[in-house]
Amino acid sequence: MPTSDLLPLVLLLAAVAYGLAFIRSRAVAMPLGGIRNLKALPVYYAARAALWCAIPALIVLGAWATFEGKVIQDMVMASLPAELAPQSAGQASLTLSQISNLAAGKLDPAMVPEGISGAATLLQELREQSSRFKALLVILIAVLGGTFAWTRIAPHINARKSVERTLQRLFFVSAAVAILTTIGIVFSVIFETVRFFGKVPVTEFLFGTNWSPQTALRADQVGSEGAFGIIPLFTGTLMISAIALLIAVPVGLLSAVYLSEYASGPVRSVVKPLLEMLAGVPTVVYGFFAALTVAPFIRDLALMLGLEASSQSALAAGLVMGIMIIPFVSSLSDDVINAVPRSLRDGSLALGATQSETMKNVIFPAALPGIMGGILLAASRAIGETMIVVMAAGLAANLTANPLDSVTTVTVQIVTLLTGDQEFDSAKTLAAFALGMVLFMVTLLLNVIALKIVRKYREQYD
């Protein structure tokens, strides 16, 4: 039985355990004069039974699903004859792919050696056996857990404490998983970045002005070592993000001020949802709009003015990206402005200030921490955008300050470097991790700056 079928089955068994434990707890309470004589309400006895039924079974199911594939693969590879045993990781991957395709019926057995056919048969048998054992073990553990909790229903047992303690541990594990995942991501990027800097000097990467990671196949070819200067990518990222923020911040902030302070109720109820719909448009749609409408318009306008413009430009990508991130600034700023205490508005108006003076001198400074958070979110969204840049700005790593030229960004190059089957031993592939580390450090720096601004003004206006 596949894991996708076992999961709802375990949840169904947990629901059955909940209902049976609830009925039993009420039955135990009746001879004693009612549920007031129990240490906990019947729902806690029922919840404890459901937890005992579900949690151990789900842990076993998760562990089995995690290690099942690796264990079966190792057993299959160990069964291969010596002459078919792979000598490298690439050969092992190719052999395993052949065995899997043969087992799935996607490959003709006559096209592979006899040892591969035997391994494919073994793979299919092991998968079937593993599926049966997994289903039996998980169902048995679920039934035993629910039965144990059902038999432990007694008036003197405080099921409430047990349930709350279990839930507290689940919450802790969830928080720990999130933290450990973040730490794992950071260390994995750091490890690959260190490997990259073992092949390419740090100074060349950080201060180089040429980006051409396409290494040659032979050492005697031109550019066989590639060029890994990040400056063109970084300037392109900053240029497009700056253009986007120059569009999104004023428009979004002024829209938020209008909606929160000047718009009537009916107007606000219509305009704000329409404005927030921009955040739901897929980025590929923005990319089509930029490539088919905005970029040609900018090129034709530049030619009319006697300027030279590329068919793909940073200005086109920045303008469309700015439109895309307007809701991030507008919606968050509007919510923050509305969260400012009414007493500040009333006090300013009572002292004779106009509505615009109240907004400028009282409400805006008080809402500045939240507004900075919205702008930071918009900046992070702009820095991490890929599709619009690919379709509107291109892939050329040009070091230029002209927004009418074609440029590229860090995220676009990361996608380009990791597209297709790659060997994680070359400087070209490892460069993607170094770019990711730089992007991580830039985003972290933005967070630190925004946090300092938030703390400064929060202390002033709390």
Secondary structure as a PSIPRED ss2 file (coil, helix, strand):
# PSIPRED VFORMAT (PSIPRED V4.0)

   1 M C   1.000  0.000  0.000
   2 P C   1.000  0.000  0.000
   3 T H   0.000  1.000  0.000
   4 S H   0.000  1.000  0.000
   5 D H   0.000  1.000  0.000
   6 L H   0.000  1.000  0.000
   7 L H   0.000  1.000  0.000
   8 P H   0.000  1.000  0.000
   9 L H   0.000  1.000  0.000
  10 V H   0.000  1.000  0.000
  11 L H   0.000  1.000  0.000
  12 L H   0.000  1.000  0.000
  13 L H   0.000  1.000  0.000
  14 A H   0.000  1.000  0.000
  15 A H   0.000  1.000  0.000
  16 V H   0.000  1.000  0.000
  17 A H   0.000  1.000  0.000
  18 Y H   0.000  1.000  0.000
  19 G H   0.000  1.000  0.000
  20 L H   0.000  1.000  0.000
  21 A H   0.000  1.000  0.000
  22 F H   0.000  1.000  0.000
  23 I H   0.000  1.000  0.000
  24 R H   0.000  1.000  0.000
  25 S H   0.000  1.000  0.000
  26 R H   0.000  1.000  0.000
  27 A H   0.000  1.000  0.000
  28 V H   0.000  1.000  0.000
  29 A H   0.000  1.000  0.000
  30 M H   0.000  1.000  0.000
  31 P H   0.000  1.000  0.000
  32 L H   0.000  1.000  0.000
  33 G C   1.000  0.000  0.000
  34 G C   1.000  0.000  0.000
  35 I H   0.000  1.000  0.000
  36 R H   0.000  1.000  0.000
  37 N H   0.000  1.000  0.000
  38 L C   1.000  0.000  0.000
  39 K C   1.000  0.000  0.000
  40 A C   1.000  0.000  0.000
  41 L C   1.000  0.000  0.000
  42 P H   0.000  1.000  0.000
  43 V H   0.000  1.000  0.000
  44 Y H   0.000  1.000  0.000
  45 Y H   0.000  1.000  0.000
  46 A H   0.000  1.000  0.000
  47 A H   0.000  1.000  0.000
  48 R H   0.000  1.000  0.000
  49 A H   0.000  1.000  0.000
  50 A H   0.000  1.000  0.000
  51 L H   0.000  1.000  0.000
  52 W H   0.000  1.000  0.000
  53 C H   0.000  1.000  0.000
  54 A H   0.000  1.000  0.000
  55 I H   0.000  1.000  0.000
  56 P H   0.000  1.000  0.000
  57 A H   0.000  1.000  0.000
  58 L H   0.000  1.000  0.000
  59 I H   0.000  1.000  0.000
  60 V H   0.000  1.000  0.000
  61 L H   0.000  1.000  0.000
  62 G H   0.000  1.000  0.000
  63 A H   0.000  1.000  0.000
  64 W H   0.000  1.000  0.000
  65 A H   0.000  1.000  0.000
  66 T H   0.000  1.000  0.000
  67 F H   0.000  1.000  0.000
  68 E H   0.000  1.000  0.000
  69 G H   0.000  1.000  0.000
  70 K H   0.000  1.000  0.000
  71 V H   0.000  1.000  0.000
  72 I H   0.000  1.000  0.000
  73 Q H   0.000  1.000  0.000
  74 D H   0.000  1.000  0.000
  75 M H   0.000  1.000  0.000
  76 V H   0.000  1.000  0.000
  77 M H   0.000  1.000  0.000
  78 A H   0.000  1.000  0.000
  79 S C   1.000  0.000  0.000
  80 L C   1.000  0.000  0.000
  81 P C   1.000  0.000  0.000
  82 A H   0.000  1.000  0.000
  83 E H   0.000  1.000  0.000
  84 L H   0.000  1.000  0.000
  85 A C   1.000  0.000  0.000
  86 P C   1.000  0.000  0.000
  87 Q C   1.000  0.000  0.000
  88 S C   1.000  0.000  0.000
  89 A H   0.000  1.000  0.000
  90 G H   0.000  1.000  0.000
  91 Q H   0.000  1.000  0.000
  92 A H   0.000  1.000  0.000
  93 S H   0.000  1.000  0.000
  94 L H   0.000  1.000  0.000
  95 T H   0.000  1.000  0.000
  96 L H   0.000  1.000  0.000
  97 S H   0.000  1.000  0.000
  98 Q H   0.000  1.000  0.000
  99 I H   0.000  1.000  0.000
 100 S H   0.000  1.000  0.000
 101 N H   0.000  1.000  0.000
 102 L H   0.000  1.000  0.000
 103 A H   0.000  1.000  0.000
 104 A C   1.000  0.000  0.000
 105 G C   1.000  0.000  0.000
 106 K C   1.000  0.000  0.000
 107 L C   1.000  0.000  0.000
 108 D C   1.000  0.000  0.000
 109 P H   0.000  1.000  0.000
 110 A H   0.000  1.000  0.000
 111 M H   0.000  1.000  0.000
 112 V C   1.000  0.000  0.000
 113 P C   1.000  0.000  0.000
 114 E H   0.000  1.000  0.000
 115 G H   0.000  1.000  0.000
 116 I H   0.000  1.000  0.000
 117 S H   0.000  1.000  0.000
 118 G H   0.000  1.000  0.000
 119 A H   0.000  1.000  0.000
 120 A H   0.000  1.000  0.000
 121 T H   0.000  1.000  0.000
 122 L H   0.000  1.000  0.000
 123 L H   0.000  1.000  0.000
 124 Q H   0.000  1.000  0.000
 125 E H   0.000  1.000  0.000
 126 L H   0.000  1.000  0.000
 127 R H   0.000  1.000  0.000
 128 E H   0.000  1.000  0.000
 129 Q H   0.000  1.000  0.000
 130 S H   0.000  1.000  0.000
 131 S H   0.000  1.000  0.000
 132 R H   0.000  1.000  0.000
 133 F H   0.000  1.000  0.000
 134 K H   0.000  1.000  0.000
 135 A H   0.000  1.000  0.000
 136 L H   0.000  1.000  0.000
 137 L H   0.000  1.000  0.000
 138 V H   0.000  1.000  0.000
 139 I H   0.000  1.000  0.000
 140 L H   0.000  1.000  0.000
 141 I H   0.000  1.000  0.000
 142 A H   0.000  1.000  0.000
 143 V H   0.000  1.000  0.000
 144 L H   0.000  1.000  0.000
 145 G H   0.000  1.000  0.000
 146 G H   0.000  1.000  0.000
 147 T H   0.000  1.000  0.000
 148 F H   0.000  1.000  0.000
 149 A H   0.000  1.000  0.000
 150 W H   0.000  1.000  0.000
 151 T H   0.000  1.000  0.000
 152 R C   1.000  0.000  0.000
 153 I C   1.000  0.000  0.000
 154 A C   1.000  0.000  0.000
 155 P C   1.000  0.000  0.000
 156 H C   1.000  0.000  0.000
 157 I C   1.000  0.000  0.000
 158 N C   1.000  0.000  0.000
 159 A H   0.000  1.000  0.000
 160 R H   0.000  1.000  0.000
 161 K H   0.000  1.000  0.000
 162 S H   0.000  1.000  0.000
 163 V H   0.000  1.000  0.000
 164 E H   0.000  1.000  0.000
 165 R H   0.000  1.000  0.000
 166 T H   0.000  1.000  0.000
 167 L H   0.000  1.000  0.000
 168 Q H   0.000  1.000  0.000
 169 R H   0.000  1.000  0.000
 170 L H   0.000  1.000  0.000
 171 F H   0.000  1.000  0.000
 172 F H   0.000  1.000  0.000
 173 V H   0.000  1.000  0.000
 174 S H   0.000  1.000  0.000
 175 A H   0.000  1.000  0.000
 176 A H   0.000  1.000  0.000
 177 V H   0.000  1.000  0.000
 178 A H   0.000  1.000  0.000
 179 I H   0.000  1.000  0.000
 180 L H   0.000  1.000  0.000
 181 T H   0.000  1.000  0.000
 182 T H   0.000  1.000  0.000
 183 I H   0.000  1.000  0.000
 184 G H   0.000  1.000  0.000
 185 I H   0.000  1.000  0.000
 186 V H   0.000  1.000  0.000
 187 F H   0.000  1.000  0.000
 188 S H   0.000  1.000  0.000
 189 V H   0.000  1.000  0.000
 190 I H   0.000  1.000  0.000
 191 F H   0.000  1.000  0.000
 192 E H   0.000  1.000  0.000
 193 T H   0.000  1.000  0.000
 194 V H   0.000  1.000  0.000
 195 R H   0.000  1.000  0.000
 196 F H   0.000  1.000  0.000
 197 F H   0.000  1.000  0.000
 198 G C   1.000  0.000  0.000
 199 K C   1.000  0.000  0.000
 200 V C   1.000  0.000  0.000
 201 P C   1.000  0.000  0.000
 202 V H   0.000  1.000  0.000
 203 T H   0.000  1.000  0.000
 204 E H   0.000  1.000  0.000
 205 F H   0.000  1.000  0.000
 206 L H   0.000  1.000  0.000
 207 F H   0.000  1.000  0.000
 208 G C   1.000  0.000  0.000
 209 T C   1.000  0.000  0.000
 210 N C   1.000  0.000  0.000
 211 W E   0.000  0.000  1.000
 212 S E   0.000  0.000  1.000
 213 P C   1.000  0.000  0.000
 214 Q C   1.000  0.000  0.000
 215 T C   1.000  0.000  0.000
 216 A C   1.000  0.000  0.000
 217 L C   1.000  0.000  0.000
 218 R C   1.000  0.000  0.000
 219 A C   1.000  0.000  0.000
 220 D C   1.000  0.000  0.000
 221 Q C   1.000  0.000  0.000
 222 V C   1.000  0.000  0.000
 223 G C   1.000  0.000  0.000
 224 S C   1.000  0.000  0.000
 225 E C   1.000  0.000  0.000
 226 G C   1.000  0.000  0.000
 227 A E   0.000  0.000  1.000
 228 F E   0.000  0.000  1.000
 229 G C   1.000  0.000  0.000
 230 I C   1.000  0.000  0.000
 231 I H   0.000  1.000  0.000
 232 P H   0.000  1.000  0.000
 233 L H   0.000  1.000  0.000
 234 F H   0.000  1.000  0.000
 235 T H   0.000  1.000  0.000
 236 G H   0.000  1.000  0.000
 237 T H   0.000  1.000  0.000
 238 L H   0.000  1.000  0.000
 239 M H   0.000  1.000  0.000
 240 I H   0.000  1.000  0.000
 241 S H   0.000  1.000  0.000
 242 A H   0.000  1.000  0.000
 243 I H   0.000  1.000  0.000
 244 A H   0.000  1.000  0.000
 245 L H   0.000  1.000  0.000
 246 L H   0.000  1.000  0.000
 247 I H   0.000  1.000  0.000
 248 A H   0.000  1.000  0.000
 249 V H   0.000  1.000  0.000
 250 P H   0.000  1.000  0.000
 251 V H   0.000  1.000  0.000
 252 G H   0.000  1.000  0.000
 253 L H   0.000  1.000  0.000
 254 L H   0.000  1.000  0.000
 255 S H   0.000  1.000  0.000
 256 A H   0.000  1.000  0.000
 257 V H   0.000  1.000  0.000
 258 Y H   0.000  1.000  0.000
 259 L H   0.000  1.000  0.000
 260 S H   0.000  1.000  0.000
 261 E H   0.000  1.000  0.000
 262 Y H   0.000  1.000  0.000
 263 A C   1.000  0.000  0.000
 264 S C   1.000  0.000  0.000
 265 G H   0.000  1.000  0.000
 266 P H   0.000  1.000  0.000
 267 V H   0.000  1.000  0.000
 268 R H   0.000  1.000  0.000
 269 S H   0.000  1.000  0.000
 270 V H   0.000  1.000  0.000
 271 V H   0.000  1.000  0.000
 272 K H   0.000  1.000  0.000
 273 P H   0.000  1.000  0.000
 274 L H   0.000  1.000  0.000
 275 L H   0.000  1.000  0.000
 276 E H   0.000  1.000  0.000
 277 M H   0.000  1.000  0.000
 278 L H   0.000  1.000  0.000
 279 A H   0.000  1.000  0.000
 280 G H   0.000  1.000  0.000
 281 V C   1.000  0.000  0.000
 282 P C   1.000  0.000  0.000
 283 T H   0.000  1.000  0.000
 284 V H   0.000  1.000  0.000
 285 V H   0.000  1.000  0.000
 286 Y H   0.000  1.000  0.000
 287 G H   0.000  1.000  0.000
 288 F H   0.000  1.000  0.000
 289 F H   0.000  1.000  0.000
 290 A H   0.000  1.000  0.000
 291 A H   0.000  1.000  0.000
 292 L H   0.000  1.000  0.000
 293 T H   0.000  1.000  0.000
 294 V H   0.000  1.000  0.000
 295 A H   0.000  1.000  0.000
 296 P H   0.000  1.000  0.000
 297 F H   0.000  1.000  0.000
 298 I H   0.000  1.000  0.000
 299 R H   0.000  1.000  0.000
 300 D H   0.000  1.000  0.000
 301 L H   0.000  1.000  0.000
 302 A H   0.000  1.000  0.000
 303 L H   0.000  1.000  0.000
 304 M H   0.000  1.000  0.000
 305 L C   1.000  0.000  0.000
 306 G C   1.000  0.000  0.000
 307 L C   1.000  0.000  0.000
 308 E C   1.000  0.000  0.000
 309 A C   1.000  0.000  0.000
 310 S C   1.000  0.000  0.000
 311 S C   1.000  0.000  0.000
 312 Q C   1.000  0.000  0.000
 313 S C   1.000  0.000  0.000
 314 A H   0.000  1.000  0.000
 315 L H   0.000  1.000  0.000
 316 A H   0.000  1.000  0.000
 317 A H   0.000  1.000  0.000
 318 G H   0.000  1.000  0.000
 319 L H   0.000  1.000  0.000
 320 V H   0.000  1.000  0.000
 321 M H   0.000  1.000  0.000
 322 G H   0.000  1.000  0.000
 323 I H   0.000  1.000  0.000
 324 M H   0.000  1.000  0.000
 325 I C   1.000  0.000  0.000
 326 I H   0.000  1.000  0.000
 327 P H   0.000  1.000  0.000
 328 F H   0.000  1.000  0.000
 329 V H   0.000  1.000  0.000
 330 S H   0.000  1.000  0.000
 331 S H   0.000  1.000  0.000
 332 L H   0.000  1.000  0.000
 333 S H   0.000  1.000  0.000
 334 D H   0.000  1.000  0.000
 335 D H   0.000  1.000  0.000
 336 V H   0.000  1.000  0.000
 337 I H   0.000  1.000  0.000
 338 N H   0.000  1.000  0.000
 339 A C   1.000  0.000  0.000
 340 V C   1.000  0.000  0.000
 341 P C   1.000  0.000  0.000
 342 R H   0.000  1.000  0.000
 343 S H   0.000  1.000  0.000
 344 L H   0.000  1.000  0.000
 345 R H   0.000  1.000  0.000
 346 D H   0.000  1.000  0.000
 347 G H   0.000  1.000  0.000
 348 S H   0.000  1.000  0.000
 349 L H   0.000  1.000  0.000
 350 A H   0.000  1.000  0.000
 351 L C   1.000  0.000  0.000
 352 G C   1.000  0.000  0.000
 353 A C   1.000  0.000  0.000
 354 T C   1.000  0.000  0.000
 355 Q H   0.000  1.000  0.000
 356 S H   0.000  1.000  0.000
 357 E H   0.000  1.000  0.000
 358 T H   0.000  1.000  0.000
 359 M H   0.000  1.000  0.000
 360 K H   0.000  1.000  0.000
 361 N H   0.000  1.000  0.000
 362 V H   0.000  1.000  0.000
 363 I H   0.000  1.000  0.000
 364 F H   0.000  1.000  0.000
 365 P H   0.000  1.000  0.000
 366 A H   0.000  1.000  0.000
 367 A H   0.000  1.000  0.000
 368 L H   0.000  1.000  0.000
 369 P H   0.000  1.000  0.000
 370 G H   0.000  1.000  0.000
 371 I H   0.000  1.000  0.000
 372 M H   0.000  1.000  0.000
 373 G H   0.000  1.000  0.000
 374 G H   0.000  1.000  0.000
 375 I H   0.000  1.000  0.000
 376 L H   0.000  1.000  0.000
 377 L H   0.000  1.000  0.000
 378 A H   0.000  1.000  0.000
 379 A H   0.000  1.000  0.000
 380 S H   0.000  1.000  0.000
 381 R H   0.000  1.000  0.000
 382 A H   0.000  1.000  0.000
 383 I H   0.000  1.000  0.000
 384 G C   1.000  0.000  0.000
 385 E C   1.000  0.000  0.000
 386 T C   1.000  0.000  0.000
 387 M H   0.000  1.000  0.000
 388 I H   0.000  1.000  0.000
 389 V H   0.000  1.000  0.000
 390 V H   0.000  1.000  0.000
 391 M H   0.000  1.000  0.000
 392 A H   0.000  1.000  0.000
 393 A C   1.000  0.000  0.000
 394 G C   1.000  0.000  0.000
 395 L C   1.000  0.000  0.000
 396 A C   1.000  0.000  0.000
 397 A C   1.000  0.000  0.000
 398 N C   1.000  0.000  0.000
 399 L C   1.000  0.000  0.000
 400 T C   1.000  0.000  0.000
 401 A C   1.000  0.000  0.000
 402 N C   1.000  0.000  0.000
 403 P C   1.000  0.000  0.000
 404 L C   1.000  0.000  0.000
 405 D C   1.000  0.000  0.000
 406 S C   1.000  0.000  0.000
 407 V C   1.000  0.000  0.000
 408 T C   1.000  0.000  0.000
 409 T C   1.000  0.000  0.000
 410 V H   0.000  1.000  0.000
 411 T H   0.000  1.000  0.000
 412 V H   0.000  1.000  0.000
 413 Q H   0.000  1.000  0.000
 414 I H   0.000  1.000  0.000
 415 V H   0.000  1.000  0.000
 416 T H   0.000  1.000  0.000
 417 L H   0.000  1.000  0.000
 418 L C   1.000  0.000  0.000
 419 T C   1.000  0.000  0.000
 420 G C   1.000  0.000  0.000
 421 D C   1.000  0.000  0.000
 422 Q C   1.000  0.000  0.000
 423 E C   1.000  0.000  0.000
 424 F C   1.000  0.000  0.000
 425 D C   1.000  0.000  0.000
 426 S C   1.000  0.000  0.000
 427 A H   0.000  1.000  0.000
 428 K H   0.000  1.000  0.000
 429 T H   0.000  1.000  0.000
 430 L H   0.000  1.000  0.000
 431 A H   0.000  1.000  0.000
 432 A H   0.000  1.000  0.000
 433 F H   0.000  1.000  0.000
 434 A H   0.000  1.000  0.000
 435 L H   0.000  1.000  0.000
 436 G H   0.000  1.000  0.000
 437 M H   0.000  1.000  0.000
 438 V H   0.000  1.000  0.000
 439 L H   0.000  1.000  0.000
 440 F H   0.000  1.000  0.000
 441 M H   0.000  1.000  0.000
 442 V H   0.000  1.000  0.000
 443 T H   0.000  1.000  0.000
 444 L H   0.000  1.000  0.000
 445 L H   0.000  1.000  0.000
 446 L H   0.000  1.000  0.000
 447 N H   0.000  1.000  0.000
 448 V H   0.000  1.000  0.000
 449 I H   0.000  1.000  0.000
 450 A H   0.000  1.000  0.000
 451 L H   0.000  1.000  0.000
 452 K H   0.000  1.000  0.000
 453 I H   0.000  1.000  0.000
 454 V H   0.000  1.000  0.000
 455 R H   0.000  1.000  0.000
 456 K H   0.000  1.000  0.000
 457 Y H   0.000  1.000  0.000
 458 R H   0.000  1.000  0.000
 459 E H   0.000  1.000  0.000
 460 Q H   0.000  1.000  0.000
 461 Y H   0.000  1.000  0.000
 462 D C   1.000  0.000  0.000
